Amino acid sequence: MNLFPKQVLPSDETNGKSTLALRINIFFFSTFVIFCVIIIRLAVLQFVEGPTLSEVETNRDTKDVPLAAMRGSILAAGGEKIAYSSPVQSLYITLTKEYTAKKTDKDTGITDFTPEAKAAVDKLAADLVNKFNEMGDKSGEELTEEQVKDSLDLKYRKYNGYTPRRIKVGLSAKEVAYFMEHKNEYPGLEVVEENVRHYDKDTVAVQTVGYIKLFKNSNSLPIYQNILNTMKKNPTAGLTYKDDEFVGFDGLELQYQRELRGQNGYQEISINPQNMAEKIEKVVPPVKGNDIWMTINKNVQLKTQQAITDQIKWLHTHPVQGKTHPNAITGYAVAMEVDTGNIVAMASIPDYDTNAWADGRIMEIWDEIEFNYQNGAITPNSSGRSGHGFSSTVFMGSTVKPLSVLLGLNEGLFKTSDWYTDRGITSFGKAGHETKVRNASGHVYGRMDPALAIEHSSNVFMVDMVGKRLYEKYASKGIDVWDKYMKEFGLGVSTGVDLPREFLGQINYTKEAKSGSVQSALVYASFGQQGAYTTLQLAQYASTLANKGERIKPHLVSKITNSSGQVVKTFGREVLNTVKMDDSYWNEIKRGMNSDINAFDNFPYDFARKTGTSQQTYVDKKTKIATNLDNGVFIAYAPRENPKLAVAVVIPEGGFGSNSAAPVARKIFDAYDWEYGLNGVPKKGLQQNQTTDTNK
């Protein structure tokens, strides 16, 4: 047994501790070296290789440049192209370093294009002009070298560096072939297919169809403000609008902008740190817009326009009411199918050639069209003025009387069996301060029922039986009652038409109630002197009478088709509201719409009609003398039973509606009868059959 165990010497313990310390030191040193290598590498990446890598990364950046789509066509009901686009070949160039290289002078510090870049631009401009002159259309305007250089926009006043510049529109076939074949000789040069907008030379419903303008000049319209906001939030290449693309600015061109435009394509272009194009990485082709099919029949429309033009000329040379009417220089008409709401004609005269917007001639003719380039059938703004400055919206005159009688019957103010004695004059107001109202031309009609009051157009009946009695029943609330009926028939509210900028009418009876008296407002309203409405509103009103209270939404487009001809959307009959009344009331006003009109002599259908002559006051600026002038108004629907078509015509300063507006309506009914048949059988088909039988 070992009583004395072996002891560890102090030197062995010391050696163990030294070994551990050495290992720890080696570990920390290795870690230090590794971190030094990492730091040095990061420094090299940042300070030495950084610019190179940054340029490489930048070179990978791309920009999307929109390619405009072919705009869809607007066609008439028969398929005739009223507004359409045709393809043209344009020459574009995307600026590359050959043309944009710059150098800074060490002495002056001025940065300018290098001599090589300037020489390349000069050579490019000279070569292009020579080829244009050699191969281009000789009838077109010749481009100069300076114009080509301006188009390049080398100082980026108009475009970013990567945006292609348009050099020429409408290349000839020879030019296209040459530049496609010699593309490699001109860095960045591209032949691009674009489209040019055309409008029917016959000027078919030009204000209804509308026109186009550059997108950059259309930003004031709400639709394009919304599009700009969307572009900022979601810059999708296909939906992005180009500043120099044409967009709808009025009429159907604006109303159906999204459908007509299609979807832009785009070029994906890689760019360098100087924001210049390197190459085209990808091309996504545009998608053609859809086609819009109007309800307007071209033949009916042209005959409507011609009828107004001829009637205005006739009024200048033939006396009406004992005098000619040289200040009747505007006219408006709307023809609306009673069953469907289809607008088959909508005319605003004078009109003009809308090709002026597309081909840049608009400023040359602006003085001629400034006051009539908008649609007078739906708005009084810039839609023509009569000789004394009257707009397209005039007082209804006696055309309101069917509605006045309906209101009176429905409110229990009188019955269909009641008789009234017309003495040609009546009065209203407080005793001693009465205001007198007479029939037109001082006529005295004697005993009459409500239907005869409409037929004879008795002002005094409307005053005594409607205006005054409505006031007696409702007092100040009578204005609200009157307003309710008017709006139920589409007067003073939107018709619902698929057009922008519709005017809702001028309501005077509320103003008269405040400034004059409620009674006077109701009295004057009862025979049509307290509300001015558009021709379309009058047509919808006539249609509502024909439909016994069903107010149908008018529309100008029947369907939308895509580029393959497939139907994308259709538009059908839509009832906006229905006025419920006893059938006997509808029959009474139908019987009353029966006045004699010379213009409808030998008309082969029984039809309902109402003439109107609204008075408007003109004050001479020099003499301050006030004169009452007559505006011609006319509404009708045919046939009286099972009606097919409702028509409204307005001729400001045309005199009596029976002499000025009614003849236009007759020609519209005849045109519709020829194309479609007021009895459902087109007369043109009958004549063709008769011709065929004769030739057998």
Buried (B, 14 or more C-beta within 10 A) or exposed (E): EEEEEEEEEEEEEEEEEEEEEEEEEEEEEEEEEEEEEEEEEEEEEEEEEEEEEEEEEBEEBBBBBBBBBBBBBBBBBEEBBBBBBEEEBBBBBBBBBBBBBEEEEEEEEEEEBEEEBBEBBEEBBEBBBEBBEEBBBEEEEEBEBEBBBBBBBBEEEEBBBBBBBBBBEBBBEEBBEBBEEEEEEBBBBBBBBBBBBBBBEBBBBBBBBBBBBBBEEBEEBEBBEEBEEBEEEEEEBBBBBBEEBBBBBBBBBBBBBEBBBBBBBBBBBBBBEEBBBBEBEEEBEBBBBBBBBBBBBBBBBBBBBBBBBBBBEBBEEEEBBEEBBEBBBBBBBBBBBBBBBBBBBBBBBBBBBBBBBBEEEBEEEEEEBEBBBBBBBBBBBBBBBBBBEBBBBBBBBBBBBBBBBBBBBBBEBBBBEEEBEBEBBBBBBEEEEEBEBBBBEEBEBEEBBBBBBBBBBBBBBBBBBBBBBBBEEBEEEBBEBBBEBBBBBBBBBBBBBBBBBBBBBBBBBBEBBEEBBBBBBBBBBBBBBBBBBBBBBBBBBBBBBBBBBBBBBBBBBBBBBBBEEEEEEEBEEEEBBEBEBEEEBBEBBBBBBBBEBEBBEEBEBEBBBBBBBBBBEBEEEEEEEEEEBBBBBBBBBBBBEEBBBBBBBBBBBBBBBBBBBBBBBBBBBBBBBBBBBBBEEBBEEEEEEEEEEEEE
